[in-house]
């Protein structure tokens, strides 16, 4: 799990979801927002449409956080909201890591 300073508070979800800055991959959408704090802040959202059970949703969320924990030092300051799409709940290991890192790299280059 990420430290509290690196997580996005719930009250900022709506402005990020309504922002027009985003990147898509097959299983995730990465929403990007401006941050008033000079550190990168990250959140992962997995809806019931993606995974019906809470255990499945939390497992996917933890897997994404585990990938991001090692990469957070290299990110620019900002808000990063990963929104899972259908089919993401079946992802594991290297496939998940590759897709999440590709999204982050596309943001860092832009």
C-alpha positions as CSV (number, residue, x, y, z in Angstrom):
1,X,0.0,0.0,0.0
2,X,1.2,3.5,-0.7
3,X,1.7,6.0,2.1
4,X,-1.1,8.4,2.9
5,X,0.8,11.3,1.3
6,X,0.9,9.5,-2.0
7,X,-2.8,8.6,-2.2
8,X,-5.5,10.7,-3.7
9,X,-8.3,11.7,-1.2
10,X,-11.8,10.7,-2.2
11,X,-12.9,14.4,-2.6
12,X,-10.5,14.8,-5.5
13,X,-11.9,11.8,-7.5
14,X,-14.7,13.9,-9.1
15,X,-12.4,16.6,-10.5
16,X,-10.0,14.0,-11.9
17,X,-12.8,11.9,-13.5
18,X,-14.2,15.0,-15.2
19,X,-10.8,16.1,-16.5
20,X,-10.1,15.7,-20.1
21,X,-6.5,14.5,-19.7
22,X,-6.3,10.7,-19.9
23,X,-4.6,7.7,-21.5
24,X,-6.1,4.4,-22.4
25,X,-4.9,0.9,-22.6
26,X,-6.7,-2.4,-23.0
27,X,-7.5,-2.9,-19.3
28,X,-7.0,0.5,-17.7
29,X,-7.7,4.2,-18.2
30,X,-5.2,6.6,-16.5
31,X,-6.8,9.9,-15.6
32,X,-4.3,12.7,-14.9
33,X,-4.9,15.9,-12.9
34,X,-3.0,18.8,-11.6
35,X,-1.8,18.6,-8.0
36,X,-1.3,21.5,-5.5
37,X,1.2,19.2,-3.6
38,X,4.6,18.7,-5.0
39,X,4.5,14.9,-4.9
40,X,2.8,12.3,-7.1
41,X,-0.5,11.1,-5.8
42,X,-2.1,7.9,-7.0
43,X,-5.4,6.0,-6.7
44,X,-6.8,2.9,-8.2
45,X,-10.6,2.5,-8.9
46,X,-12.2,-0.9,-9.6
47,X,-15.9,-0.9,-10.0
48,X,-18.4,-3.7,-9.5
49,X,-18.8,-3.8,-13.2
50,X,-15.2,-5.0,-13.5
51,X,-15.2,-7.5,-10.6
52,X,-18.4,-8.5,-8.8
53,X,-16.8,-9.6,-5.5
54,X,-15.0,-7.3,-3.0
55,X,-12.1,-9.8,-2.7
56,X,-11.5,-9.7,-6.5
57,X,-11.7,-5.9,-6.6
58,X,-9.3,-5.5,-3.7
59,X,-6.9,-8.1,-5.1
60,X,-6.6,-6.2,-8.4
61,X,-6.2,-2.9,-6.5
62,X,-3.4,-4.3,-4.4
63,X,-1.6,-5.7,-7.4
64,X,-1.7,-2.3,-9.2
65,X,-0.5,-0.6,-6.0
66,X,2.4,-3.1,-5.7
67,X,3.6,-2.2,-9.3
68,X,3.3,1.5,-8.6
69,X,5.1,1.4,-5.2
70,X,8.4,0.8,-6.9
71,X,7.8,3.4,-9.7
72,X,6.5,6.3,-7.6
73,X,9.9,8.0,-7.1
74,X,10.3,8.5,-10.8
75,X,6.9,10.2,-11.4
76,X,6.2,13.9,-11.9
77,X,4.1,15.6,-9.3
78,X,0.4,15.3,-10.2
79,X,-2.7,13.2,-9.6
80,X,-2.9,9.7,-11.3
81,X,-6.1,7.8,-11.1
82,X,-6.1,4.3,-12.6
83,X,-9.6,3.1,-13.5
84,X,-9.9,-0.6,-14.3
85,X,-11.9,-1.8,-17.3
86,X,-13.7,-5.1,-17.8
87,X,-11.2,-8.0,-18.1
88,X,-8.7,-6.4,-15.8
89,X,-9.6,-8.6,-12.9
90,X,-8.0,-11.6,-14.7
91,X,-4.6,-9.9,-15.1
92,X,-1.6,-11.1,-13.1
93,X,2.1,-10.7,-12.9
94,X,4.1,-9.5,-15.8
95,X,1.1,-8.7,-18.0
96,X,-0.3,-6.3,-15.4
97,X,3.0,-4.7,-14.7
98,X,3.8,-4.2,-18.4
99,X,0.4,-2.5,-19.0
100,X,0.6,-0.2,-16.0
101,X,4.2,0.8,-16.8
102,X,3.3,1.5,-20.4
103,X,0.6,3.9,-19.3
104,X,2.9,5.7,-16.9
105,X,5.6,5.9,-19.6
106,X,3.2,7.4,-22.1
107,X,2.3,10.1,-19.6
108,X,5.9,10.9,-18.7
109,X,6.8,11.3,-22.4
110,X,3.8,13.6,-23.1
